[in-house]
Amino acid sequence: MGQVINIFFINISIIYLVLSLALYLMRQLLPIQAGSLYAVRIWFGLAMGLAAVLLTVNSFQVGEARVDLRIIPLALAGAYAGPVGVAVTMGMTLLGRFGLDGMTDQFIRSFGTLGLFFVLSLVLNRVVLRRGHLYSAYLVFGAVLVLFRIAGNVPMQAFTTVFLPYFVMTFLGGWMCYWVAKQIETHLRMFRLHTQRATIDELTGLPNRYMTLERLNEVEMSGLPWALFVIDVDRFKQLNDTYGHRAGDAALHHIGQTLQANCPPGGFVGRYGGEEFLMVLEDAEDVRLMADEIVKVIRDTPFSFEGTSIPMTVSLGASLAGAEPGTVVFERADAALYAAKTSGRDQAKIG
């Protein structure tokens, strides 16, 4: 009994490890579900298939039968990735079984068992169930399939010493793995959310001040030539006073997205604060031409709020970086911005 318990926890640890790695590597694609991209469902199915193969290698003796916990990764594949995940996990399982044992009678019988499991996944895919209930259905059905397999391989008098321990281990291990999967998924999604909030400006969708300065520092440390544009929305306070703060927010979002869409390859745009944006250009050549083009694009891109067309312009201060620190480049660009403002706005100045 002690050896069975020991191998049971080894099996659960295998599932934990593969599941944790899979969810972490796909953390930007969470939540994984039957409606996810095919590539996501296939990758999750491959991960669960790997777990199933490792569980086959680490099968253990219960009474007169040798069993494993492959039903758990199969159920996880079905609950998370639907029929696609089940199909991929089944394929990996069969390939692993064939590689380990060759073309045996048990391998051939596996086709029928797994085929029924796949049919179940197709049926459940058409039923609206919470993921926990869906997972329970997969576990119960899988356990019933194993029941029929065991019933044909062990004497009936030994049935309780084989199936009941297997049933307990499957459900205990299955729910331990499902609980861990939910916790990992929740923590990864919350981490992604907090990271995004710490680095992305929610109003414009651009990097916030912290992230913008961080990327600015990276460009400065690269040693490549670069240019900095400091961009300020003209008469923004007047816009807020006339049309309201909702219009101001919409205008900032509009300008941020326009700058992002017209940023040259290799460059980036971030919101520095208030109505001020920074644009960094790598390998900048004709700074004057680029600066004038940005001002013109903002002027010529229509903006309307609740059916009212509102003209938008920006003033821009530009500076080409030399060997000096980034703070000096910023000061020059900021001084050029002030000159553009005092010279009538809607224009670019080079510092």
C-alpha positions in Angstrom: 0.0 0.0 0.0 2.8 2.4 0.9 4.4 1.9 -2.6 1.0 2.5 -4.3 0.6 5.8 -2.4 4.2 6.8 -3.2 3.7 6.2 -7.0 0.3 7.9 -6.8 1.9 11.1 -5.6 4.6 10.8 -8.2 1.9 10.6 -10.8 0.1 13.7 -9.4 3.4 15.6 -9.3 4.0 14.8 -13.0 0.6 16.2 -13.9 1.3 19.3 -11.7 4.6 19.9 -13.4 3.4 19.6 -17.0 0.2 21.5 -16.3 2.1 24.4 -14.6 4.6 24.7 -17.4 1.8 24.6 -20.1 -0.2 27.3 -18.4 2.8 29.5 -17.7 4.1 29.2 -21.3 0.6 30.1 -22.6 -0.1 32.8 -19.9 -0.6 35.5 -22.5 -3.4 33.4 -24.1 -5.4 32.6 -21.0 -8.2 31.6 -20.5 -7.8 28.3 -22.5 -11.2 27.1 -23.6 -13.0 25.3 -26.4 -13.4 28.5 -28.3 -9.7 29.4 -28.1 -7.5 29.5 -31.2 -6.7 26.1 -32.7 -3.0 26.5 -32.0 -3.8 27.2 -28.3 -6.0 24.1 -28.0 -3.4 22.0 -29.9 -0.6 23.1 -27.7 -2.6 22.4 -24.5 -3.5 19.0 -25.9 0.2 18.2 -26.6 1.0 19.1 -23.0 -1.7 16.9 -21.6 -0.6 14.2 -24.1 3.0 14.4 -22.7 1.6 14.1 -19.2 -0.4 11.0 -20.3 2.7 9.3 -21.8 4.7 10.0 -18.6 1.8 8.5 -16.5 1.9 5.4 -18.7 5.6 5.0 -18.0 4.8 5.4 -14.2 1.8 3.1 -14.1 1.4 1.1 -10.8 0.0 -2.2 -9.6 -3.3 -2.2 -7.7 -4.3 -5.7 -6.7 -4.3 -7.9 -9.8 -4.2 -5.1 -12.3 -1.7 -2.5 -13.5 -3.4 0.9 -13.8 -2.4 4.6 -14.4 -4.0 8.0 -14.2 -4.1 8.9 -17.8 -7.8 9.8 -17.5 -6.8 12.9 -15.6 -4.9 14.7 -18.4 -7.5 13.5 -20.8 -10.3 15.1 -18.7 -8.2 18.3 -18.3 -7.8 18.4 -22.1 -11.5 18.0 -22.6 -12.5 20.5 -20.0 -10.1 23.2 -21.2 -9.6 22.6 -24.9 -12.7 20.6 -26.0 -12.6 17.9 -28.7 -9.5 19.3 -30.3 -7.6 19.0 -27.0 -8.9 15.5 -26.5 -8.0 14.4 -30.0 -4.4 15.7 -29.6 -4.0 14.1 -26.2 -5.4 10.8 -27.4 -3.0 10.9 -30.4 0.0 11.5 -28.1 -1.2 8.8 -25.7 -1.5 6.2 -28.5 1.9 7.1 -29.9 3.4 6.8 -26.5 1.8 3.5 -25.8 2.9 2.1 -29.2 6.4 3.3 -28.6 6.6 1.6 -25.2 4.8 -1.7 -25.9 4.4 -2.0 -29.6 1.3 -3.5 -31.3 -0.2 -5.4 -28.4 -3.8 -6.5 -27.8 -4.1 -3.9 -25.1 -2.9 -1.2 -27.5 -5.6 -2.2 -30.0 -8.3 -2.2 -27.3 -7.2 1.3 -26.4 -8.6 2.6 -29.7 -12.1 1.6 -28.7 -11.9 3.1 -25.2 -10.3 6.4 -26.5 -12.8 6.5 -29.4 -15.7 6.5 -26.9 -14.0 9.2 -24.9 -13.7 11.3 -28.0 -17.4 10.8 -28.9 -18.2 12.0 -25.3 -16.1 15.2 -26.0 -18.1 15.9 -29.1 -21.4 15.5 -27.2 -20.3 17.6 -24.3 -19.0 20.3 -26.6 -22.6 21.0 -27.6 -23.8 21.2 -24.0 -23.5 24.4 -22.0 -21.9 23.4 -18.7 -19.6 25.1 -16.2 -16.0 23.9 -16.5 -16.1 22.1 -13.1 -19.2 20.1 -14.2 -17.7 19.4 -17.5 -14.6 18.1 -15.9 -16.6 15.9 -13.6 -18.4 14.4 -16.6 -15.1 13.5 -18.2 -13.8 11.9 -15.0 -16.9 9.9 -14.4 -17.1 8.6 -17.9 -13.4 7.8 -18.0 -13.7 5.9 -14.8 -16.6 3.9 -16.2 -14.6 3.0 -19.3 -11.8 1.8 -17.1 -14.3 -0.2 -15.0 -15.2 -2.2 -18.1 -11.6 -2.6 -19.1 -10.7 -3.9 -15.6 -13.8 -6.1 -15.4 -12.5 -8.1 -18.3 -8.9 -8.4 -17.0 -9.3 -9.3 -13.3 -11.4 -11.9 -11.5 -14.7 -10.6 -10.2 -13.8 -11.5 -6.6 -10.8 -9.1 -6.8 -12.8 -6.3 -8.4 -13.2 -4.3 -5.2 -9.5 -4.5 -4.5 -8.8 -3.1 -7.9 -11.5 -0.7 -9.1 -12.4 0.9 -5.8 -8.8 2.0 -5.0 -8.4 3.2 -8.6 -11.7 5.1 -8.4 -10.7 6.9 -5.2 -7.2 7.7 -6.6 -8.6 9.0 -9.9 -11.1 11.3 -8.3 -8.9 12.5 -5.5 -6.0 13.1 -7.9 -8.3 14.5 -10.5 -9.8 17.1 -8.3 -6.4 18.0 -6.8 -5.1 18.7 -10.3 -8.2 20.6 -11.3 -8.0 22.8 -8.2 -4.3 23.5 -8.9 -5.1 24.3 -12.6 -7.7 26.8 -11.5 -5.3 28.5 -9.0 -2.5 28.7 -11.5 -4.7 30.1 -14.2 -6.2 32.7 -11.8 -2.8 33.8 -10.5 -1.3 34.1 -14.0 -4.3 36.1 -15.3 -4.2 38.4 -12.3 -0.4 38.8 -12.7 -0.9 39.7 -16.4 -3.6 42.2 -15.4 -1.5 43.9 -12.7 1.5 44.0 -15.1 -0.6 45.6 -17.8 -2.0 48.1 -15.4 1.5 48.9 -14.2 2.9 49.5 -17.7 0.0 50.4 -20.0 -2.0 53.7 -19.9 -5.6 52.6 -19.7 -7.0 55.6 -21.5 -4.8 55.4 -24.7 -3.6 51.8 -24.7 0.0 53.1 -25.0 2.9 52.5 -22.6 2.5 54.7 -19.6 5.1 57.1 -18.2 7.1 54.4 -16.4 7.2 52.0 -19.4 8.0 54.8 -21.8 11.0 56.0 -19.8 12.1 52.4 -19.4 12.1 51.8 -23.2 13.7 55.2 -23.7 16.5 54.1 -21.5 16.9 50.9 -23.5 17.2 52.8 -26.7 19.7 55.2 -25.1 21.8 52.2 -24.0 21.8 50.6 -27.4 24.4 53.0 -28.8 22.4 53.5 -32.0 21.4 56.9 -33.3 17.9 57.9 -32.2 15.6 60.9 -32.1 13.0 62.0 -29.5 9.7 63.8 -30.3 7.9 65.4 -27.4 4.3 66.0 -28.6 1.7 68.1 -26.8 -2.0 68.5 -27.7 -2.9 72.1 -28.5 -5.5 73.9 -26.5 -6.5 70.8 -24.6 -7.8 72.7 -21.6 -10.1 74.6 -23.9 -11.4 71.4 -25.4 -12.2 70.0 -22.0 -14.0 73.3 -21.0 -16.0 73.4 -24.2 -16.9 69.7 -24.8 -16.4 68.1 -21.4 -13.8 65.7 -20.0 -15.3 62.7 -21.8 -14.5 64.5 -25.1 -11.0 65.2 -23.8 -10.5 61.5 -22.9 -11.7 60.5 -26.4 -9.4 63.1 -28.0 -6.4 61.7 -26.1 -7.3 58.2 -27.2 -7.7 59.3 -30.8 -4.3 61.1 -30.9 -2.5 58.2 -29.1 -3.8 55.7 -31.6 -3.0 58.0 -34.5 0.5 58.4 -33.3 0.8 54.7 -32.8 -0.5 53.9 -36.3 2.0 56.4 -37.9 5.1 55.5 -35.8 7.9 54.3 -38.1 9.1 50.7 -37.7 11.5 50.3 -34.8 10.1 53.3 -32.9 7.5 53.5 -30.2 5.0 55.9 -28.7 4.1 56.4 -25.1 2.0 58.7 -23.0 4.3 60.8 -20.8 1.5 62.4 -18.8 -1.6 64.6 -19.2 -1.9 65.6 -22.9 1.8 65.0 -23.6 3.2 62.1 -25.6 6.7 60.9 -26.4 7.8 59.2 -29.7 11.2 57.6 -30.0 12.6 56.9 -33.5 15.6 54.5 -33.9 18.0 55.0 -36.8 16.4 58.4 -37.4 17.5 60.1 -40.7 15.4 63.1 -41.7 14.1 64.3 -38.3 12.6 67.5 -39.7 10.6 65.6 -42.4 9.3 63.1 -39.9 8.4 65.7 -37.3 6.4 67.8 -39.9 4.7 64.6 -41.1 3.5 63.7 -37.6 2.0 67.2 -37.1 0.3 67.0 -40.5 -1.1 63.5 -39.8 -2.7 64.7 -36.6 -4.2 67.8 -38.3 -5.6 65.8 -41.2 -7.0 62.8 -39.3 -10.6 63.7 -38.5 -11.9 63.4 -34.9 -15.5 63.6 -33.8 -17.2 63.2 -30.5 -20.9 62.4 -30.3 -21.5 63.6 -33.8 -19.5 66.8 -33.4 -16.4 67.2 -35.5 -13.5 68.7 -33.4 -10.3 69.9 -35.1 -7.2 68.6 -33.4 -3.6 69.8 -33.7 -0.4 69.2 -31.8 2.9 71.0 -31.2 6.0 68.9 -31.5 9.6 69.4 -30.2 12.2 67.2 -31.7 15.8 66.4 -30.8 18.4 64.2 -32.4 20.4 62.3 -29.9 24.2 62.4 -29.9 26.5 61.0 -27.2 24.8 63.0 -24.4 22.5 61.4 -21.8 18.8 61.0 -22.6 17.9 63.6 -20.0 19.8 66.2 -22.1 18.0 65.0 -25.3 14.7 65.3 -23.5 15.5 68.9 -22.3 16.3 70.0 -25.8 13.2 68.4 -27.3 11.1 70.0 -24.4 12.6 73.4 -25.1 11.8 72.9 -28.9 8.2 72.1 -27.9 7.9 75.3 -25.9 9.2 77.2 -29.0 6.6 75.5 -31.1 3.8 76.5 -28.6 4.9 80.1 -28.4 5.3 80.4 -32.2 1.6 79.6 -32.9 1.2 75.8 -32.2 0.3 73.2 -34.9 4.0 72.9 -35.9 7.3 71.2 -35.2 10.5 72.7 -33.9 13.9 71.0 -33.8 16.1 71.5 -30.7 
